[in-house]
Amino acid sequence: MGLLDNLKAKLSPAKDKVSDLALQHGDKIQHGLDKAAQAVDKKTKGKYSDKIHTGTGKAKDAMDRLAHKSDGGTGGSTAPPSSPPPAS
């Protein structure tokens, strides 16, 4: 067994636990992402709104893929896309 295989075997339980937590607390995580995006957008006075929106969307997609890993592994989300954070 190679080093990489050994590492994957040891990290597999942690990945499963993170996936379970993302599934249980997905709404709280997404609310936190929106709140952080709004705070950063306010601090930058809207200068980087498009980049903040893109980053927030990618983070939410990654969290959805992680949370829905056991639903068939398609990586797609069944929830409609969320609205962008309001601009200040």
C-alpha positions as CSV (number, residue, x, y, z in Angstrom):
1,M,0.0,0.0,0.0
2,G,1.4,3.3,-1.0
3,L,1.6,6.5,1.0
4,L,-1.3,8.1,-0.9
5,D,-3.5,5.0,-0.4
6,N,-2.6,5.0,3.3
7,L,-3.5,8.7,3.6
8,K,-6.8,8.3,1.8
9,A,-7.7,5.4,4.1
10,K,-7.0,7.5,7.2
11,L,-8.9,10.6,6.0
12,S,-12.0,8.7,4.8
13,P,-13.8,8.7,8.2
14,A,-13.1,12.5,8.5
15,K,-14.5,13.2,5.1
16,D,-17.7,11.2,5.9
17,K,-18.1,13.1,9.2
18,V,-17.7,16.4,7.4
19,S,-20.2,15.3,4.8
20,D,-22.7,14.4,7.5
21,L,-22.2,17.7,9.3
22,A,-22.7,19.6,6.0
23,L,-25.9,17.7,5.4
24,Q,-27.2,18.4,8.9
25,H,-26.2,22.1,9.1
26,G,-26.3,23.2,5.5
27,D,-28.8,26.0,6.1
28,K,-26.7,27.5,8.9
29,I,-23.5,27.2,6.7
30,Q,-25.2,29.0,3.8
31,H,-26.6,31.7,6.1
32,G,-23.0,32.2,7.4
33,L,-21.7,32.5,3.9
34,D,-24.3,35.1,3.0
35,K,-23.6,37.0,6.2
36,A,-19.9,37.0,5.6
37,A,-20.4,38.1,1.9
38,Q,-22.5,41.0,3.0
39,A,-20.0,42.1,5.6
40,V,-17.1,42.0,3.1
41,D,-19.2,43.7,0.5
42,K,-20.1,46.5,2.9
43,K,-16.4,46.9,4.0
44,T,-15.3,47.2,0.4
45,K,-18.2,49.5,-0.4
46,G,-19.4,47.3,-3.3
47,K,-16.2,47.5,-5.2
48,Y,-15.8,43.7,-5.4
49,S,-19.4,42.7,-5.4
50,D,-19.1,40.5,-8.5
51,K,-16.1,38.7,-7.2
52,I,-17.7,38.2,-3.8
53,H,-20.9,36.9,-5.4
54,T,-18.9,34.5,-7.5
55,G,-16.9,33.2,-4.6
56,T,-20.0,32.8,-2.4
57,G,-21.7,30.9,-5.2
58,K,-18.7,28.5,-5.6
59,A,-18.5,28.0,-1.8
60,K,-22.2,27.1,-1.7
61,D,-21.9,24.7,-4.6
62,A,-19.0,23.0,-3.0
63,M,-20.9,22.7,0.2
64,D,-23.9,21.3,-1.6
65,R,-21.8,18.7,-3.4
66,L,-20.2,17.7,-0.1
67,A,-23.6,17.4,1.7
68,H,-25.3,15.5,-1.2
69,K,-22.4,13.1,-1.7
70,S,-24.4,10.1,-0.5
71,D,-27.5,10.9,-2.6
72,G,-26.1,9.2,-5.7
73,G,-22.8,11.0,-6.3
74,T,-24.1,13.1,-9.2
75,G,-22.8,16.3,-7.6
76,G,-25.9,18.2,-8.6
77,S,-28.1,20.1,-6.2
78,T,-31.9,19.7,-6.2
79,A,-32.4,23.1,-4.5
80,P,-32.9,26.2,-6.6
81,P,-30.0,28.5,-6.7
82,S,-30.0,31.1,-4.0
83,S,-30.2,34.8,-4.6
84,P,-27.0,36.9,-4.6
85,P,-26.2,38.9,-1.4
86,P,-27.8,42.3,-1.4
87,A,-25.6,45.1,-2.6
88,S,-25.0,48.0,-0.2
